[in-house]
Amino acid sequence: MNISETLARQIRFIVERAVAPAQTSIYDLLDPSSKSVVLGTPGEDDEYSYLPSWGHESGWKQNFVSTGSSSIDDSLNGGFAKGMISELVGESATGKTQFCLYVTVCTALGLPAENQHPKPSSYLRGGKGKSVALITSKGRTAAQHMVSRMVEIAQQLLRLWFEQPSVPDTHVDELVEKGIKLLLGNVFLACTNTFESAEHVLCYILPGLVSRKMFSLSAFELLVLDSVPPLLQEDVHENILSDSPASQHSVRASRLHALACFLKRLAFGAGDAASMAVIVVNHVHDAFLHDAALIRRALACGELPYGSLDHDAMQSVIQHKASLPLAYTPQAAHFSGLLAYVPYAKHYASSSHSIEADINCLKMAQLGLVWTNCINARFLLAHVRCPNKIQLPARRFRVVFSPTCAQPAPPEVLFTITRKGIEVL
C-alpha cells in the first residue's frame, strides 16, 4: 500500500479497538438482556476439546497403563494415567525401583494383570508389546542390575503363562527366550548422573525415539525416571551462582520446574505423538516434632485419611502433652505424604506395636512444595511394621493424591516382592 510502518501500526490499532468485544462484569452476567455477554452453552465446545475424555467408560482403560496387578489398578482407578506425571515416594528398600521394573516388564510385553485377558498388543497373543523409556540416575552398575532383574521378572511371568497343558514343554523355553528378546528390544535405557545429561535425554534423544516409533505397533507408552533427587545434588550447581542459600534454592527450584516441563511435554505428546504415562521416583526425609504434633492433631480431629483409630488409642493421642499447630496445616501435610505415612488403623488391631512408634519415625517426600506443585499424582510405598499374620516382608501402597482416583478405592494395598516381581497379599 506504499505506507510507512508507523502508519500501518496505527491502522492496526484502530481496527483492534473497533472489533474488540465490550468489557463484561459480573453484573452483566446476571442481566439476561445484556448484549455484552456472548450467548452460548458451557458444553457446546466439548466436541472440539483436545483433552482426553476421562469420564467416558469406552475409552477409560485406554488412558491408563496397567501396573500389572489388578488390585493396585483398582486402587488407582485404572492404573497410571497417561499424560500425567505420577510419583512413587518412599524410603529405602520399600520397593520403588522393583515396582517400576515390574510395570516396565508388563508394559513392554503387554502382559495383563491378574484375571484379565491379554490385549492384542500383548506378546502372549503374538503382539509386539509397547516401548518403555527407562532413565536411571544411579550409574551404569545399577543399570546393569536393573536389566538383569527385568529379565528375571520376565522369565518368571512368561513361564507362568506358558506352562499349561496346551503348550508343549519343548516350546516353553523357546517362547520365553523370544519374549526376553522382545523385552530387551522394547526397553530403552539411559544413564543420567547430572541435570544437564537428563535434560539432553529428555529434550533431544527421547523425542527422536518417540517420533521414530510413533506409527509402529510398539509405540512408546511409558517413561520411568529413577530417580529425581540425585539429579539435583548441591555440587552440580555450586559454581553457577553465588554460594548463598537463596541462590542455590533459586537454581534448584528452576531446575525442578524445567524438569517437570520436559516430562509433561513427553507425557502429553507433541504433534502426532500419543500421550504416555510418566513415573518418577522420589525419596523421603525425616519429619520432626512439629510434624508429629500435626499427626496427633489429625488423629484427634479425625482428619487422617482412610479411617481412624479405636477409641482407646485416640484418647491416648489426645492426652499426649504437645503443642498443636493450626488446623489449616494438614493440607500441606497431606500433599507431602506425611498423613499417609501412618499405617491404616487395622494394622494396630491385634499387635503390640503402638502408633507412637510410627509417629516418632515419620517421613515425608523430598524436594519440597515446588516439586509437589509440579507433579500430578503421588503414591506412597512404605514398610508394614505390624503385618497381621503376614510372614513375608510386606510393603503397602497408598494413594496420597491423584486427580483420577475419584471413585471409592481400597485404602491401601499390601504387597511383597518376589522373583516374579510384585505380588499382592
Secondary structure, DSSP 4 states (H G I P E B T S, - for coil): ----HHHHHHHHHHHHHHHSPPP--HHHHH-TT-TTSPP--TTTTGGG--S--TT-GGGTGGGEE--S-HHHHHHTTSSEETTSEEEEE--TTSSHHHHHHHHHHHHHHTPPPTT-PPPTTSGGGT----EEEEEESS-HHHHHHHHHHHHHHHHHHHHHHH-STTS-HHHHHHHHHHHHHHHHHHEEEEE--SHHHHHHIIIIIHHHHHHHTTTSTT-EEEEEEE-SGGGG-GGGSTTTS-S-HHHHHHHHHHHHHHHHHHHHHHHH-STTPPP-EEEEEE-EEE--HHHHHHHHHHHHTT-SSS----HHHHHHHHTS------TTTHHHHHHTTTGGGSPPGGGGTT-S--HHHHHTT-EEESSHHHHHTT-SEEEEEEE-SS-TT--S--EEEEEEE-TT--S---S-EEEEEETTEEEE-
